[in-house]
Each structure stands twice: as C-alpha cells, then as structure tokens.
C-alpha cells in the first residue's frame, strides 16, 4: 500500500506542479519543467510530518527501480540512423566525442572539488569529506546513479545516508540547471550566439508547456497490437517488466561472485541495459522487433524520467540531512560554478556553428540529466535544426572510461586506497582526455565569444525586445 500511496502522492504533486507551471508567469518564463516544481512541492509535503503512510526510503527505492526501467526503455528504443546521416556524420561524431570527453573531465574533477569544499567547511557541521565524492553521480548522471552508487556505499562500505546525500545533491542540481541555464540561453540569444534560432521568439507551446486544441502536436506512436487481444501499452510494459526481472536475476547472480559481487550486485541499471539489449536482439532475430514502437517507447522513457525526478526530491528527508544542508548547498554552488566554467571554456572550442548549443546542452546534462540538456537546447533551437541534441545523446559512447572514476571512489570509500592515492587515480585519466580532445580536433579556437553581437540592427531590436520580456 505504501508504494501505491507514494505514486499517488507523486501524481498529486505533478498535477499541482502543472497548474503552477501554467499559471505563474515567472516560473513559466523560466521554462521550469513540471517535474521540478512537483518535486519541490513533494519535498515540502514529505518533510511536514503529516504523511505517515509512506516515507523517504520508499521514494529512494522507487528511484532505483525507475532508473533501471528508464535505461531498459532507452535500450529498447532503436537508433534513428537515417536522421543522423542526414545531419552530417562527421560533424555529429566530432561533437558527440568532444562532449563525451568534456563530460569525462567533469566526472573526474567534480569529486575532487566536492571533497575539497567539504574538507574546508564540513568539519563545522560534522560532515565527512567522503560525501563530496558522491557529487559526480548526482550532477553528471542524475538521481538514479546517485541513489544506486550511494546505496552501494551505504550497504558495502558503511557510509551512512550516502544515498540520501546523493539524491539531495541531484535535486539541487536540477534546480541549478534551470536557474543558471535559462538565463544563459537568453543571454546567448541577446548576444547573437544562438545562430540557428531562426527567430528570437520562443514558441508559445514551449513557454506554455502544453498544446492548444488548434496547434499541431507530436505523435504518441502507432498501434502494434490489436487491442481486442492485448493493448499496445500493455505489451510494451510487459516487455519492460520481463527485462526488469532478468536484471534482478543477473544482480542476484553477480552477488555470489567472490570479492566484488557485493559491490557490483547493486548496479541494477547496468543489468537493465544488458537485459534491454538482449531482449532487442531476440526480438530482432525473431523478426518481431517492429512490435515495439520507437515513439511510444520514448514516451515510456519520459514517463519514468518525470516520476524519477519527483521521487528524487520526495526522497530527501530533512531530518537526516538537515544538519548538512549548508555544506551541501555551498558545495553544490561551488561545483556548479566550476561546471559552468568548464562547459563554457571547452564548449566554445569544439568547432562548429552550433558550439553554443553544445555548451548549453552539456551544462544541462552535467547538472541535471541529458533530458535537462535537451530542454535547454530547445530554448535556442526549438525545432532541433542543429545536431547538438543528437550529439548529446550519442556522447554516451565516449563516456565508458568514466567507470575508472567510479572504481577509484569506491576504493577510497572502502579504505582500500588512501585519499592521496585515490585522488591521483581519479585525476590520472584527465590528461588523456585532454590529449584526445586535441588529437580529435575538438579543442581549437573559440567559435563564439560573449562579445558577439547580432548580425543586423533589426535582429538586435527583436532580440532585445524578447530578452526584456
């Protein structure tokens, strides 16, 4: 019953959040997603003490499972190769690899920044610097990873409330993503750096957050099943459920591996990805992979993401992290400024007309999640004329070496390595990433500056009017 109540409360928060998103001009103009608003409301409600039928631990568990479901759904969705080919393969590859390598740099450097900040101020609040190492899971990967890796640190290494601290970092990261990202996008429009905007006016449905009856709408997908037999939605969720059970069985099997089994058995999302790819392979071999509709599958991914964000906020118990909120907030702000600086410095040097879109998307992806980065890109490229959105998705291919950072953080947490050795191991790949950026020609001269001006006076007037609004 507590699971049902938890989903019900999250749904209520989403409904209220949608009304606020539509009715409050400031929030509407900031383009804050409903899930963020709902999450903040849910955080307040959960910490009032009036809700007794469910608790923050339930939401942390929900985050873990939704994260696995989200990755299963992503792997069940086919890649749109024809769209990539039309957009220019070389440019996409360059952008995707460049973004991925910059992401790797941030993944390696942010735990160092987080640990240093908490070393400086955490002692006043009784907070161990080890918690600063959690921040890359939260900022560059989101609440799902923060909860997953935090749970491993709790259960295997005795780092109390690591998952809760991780989710708190992730929740703050989502807020920072839009508090900084939206003004940055508007500044880019004003300075003429958003060269592919076409118009300085953001589409009404983006600001409004929903489509009117008269507006052209996106398709939800196509029926692949006869509803008199089994509904298409039922079939899609049944496949996801099957993959989830497969992932749980793999996780259980991994737990029996000597020495490393207890640590790696908690990575349910990894086994979810494997199960999804295996299922996709089987369906393709049977010639029935068409039964999974890509568009509808992406909507399931979106559903899981929205509820994951809300649950992340509602899984933060103020009673546990209340004494640490000041160092957590200070650490989040310092890391955010650092992330912004890195994104701008490297983002404007990847090379290409859409480097500002890449910068904005990368900042969103390294403070929230990839879909947060896509939301920021859509402000300055509403019809996705540039390849930035595709590159942001494909950058995962260049992010595989980041697992070395995870292993180093685990080694420090378990006491296997000292802080000095552990930090050196975390930093060791950074020079390699920089060399690869230079070698692959994704680190060159600036393609835009903050002194850039619109190309015409008419455009300048139009942009200034929009920025003022």
PyMOL commands that set and color helices and strands:
alter all, ss='L'
color gray80, all
select helices_A, chain A and resi 2-23+25-29+34-46+56-76+81-87+89-125+129-139+143-157+162-191+204-208+232-254+261-264+268-285+289-291+294-314+318-347+355-365+370-380+388-398+400-414+419-428+430-439+457-468
alter helices_A, ss='H'
color red, helices_A
deselect
rebuild
show_as cartoon
